[in-house]
């Protein structure tokens, strides 16, 4: 995020960060899934990691900017996981291979 003309502007994001050592993000995603029955497919959850912990900004039931880096972070297409969620009614947690930074033009 950048502060430009007193407005916060998204300058990029990082996909595949492995910083959930206390399970906070997993708790958040489980709470979101419990709050919205039948939720499956690609869901974009935007959050900011602050000194007090993660803060959810919004939940998007569609592809988001982070999708751009998922193929590289997973080493395979994320569509495989989406289709499996619908076809088999099960979600298989992906094995993230690496972190990928996405820079956006301002």
C-alpha positions, -999 to +999 in steps of 0.1 A: +000+000+000+011+035-007-002+068+006-006+091-023-025+123-021-040+112+012-054+081-004-043+045+001-035+028-032-027-008-037+008-011-052+011-048-051+006-080-031+024-112-023+010-147-029+021-178-010+034-162+021+041-188+048+037-166+079+008-183+097+028-198+125+001-192+150-027-204+127-045-170+128-052-170+090-064-205+091-088-196+119-101-166+099-107-187+068-125-214+088-147-187+104-155-172+070-163-207+056-186-214+086-204-180+083-212-186+046-227-221+041-220-236+007-190-213+001-166-230-023-145-222-054-121-193-056-127-168-028-104-138-025-098-127+011-080-094+013-063-087+046-036-066+060-010-080+084-007-054+112+012-053+145-020-065+162-025-094+137-043-099+105-073-076+096-098-087+070-105-059+046-130-077+023-141-110+010-145-114-028-164-144-043-144-140-075-109-139-089-087-112-074-053-097-081-036-125-062-048-151-088-021-137-111+007-152-089-010-184-078+000-206-107+037-198-100+033-201-062+016-235-065+035-249-094+002-258-111-030-241-121-053-231-093-083-241-115-075-277-106-084-270-069-115-250-079-128-278-101-121-305-075-140-284-049-171-285-072-167-320-087-157-339-056-173-315-030-139-315-012-111-291-009-075-303-010-051-278+006-025-268-020+012-272-013+026-238-018+060-240-035+072-204-032+062-168-025+054-146-055+053-108-055+029-089-078+036-053-085+009-031-098+013+002-117+001+032-099 
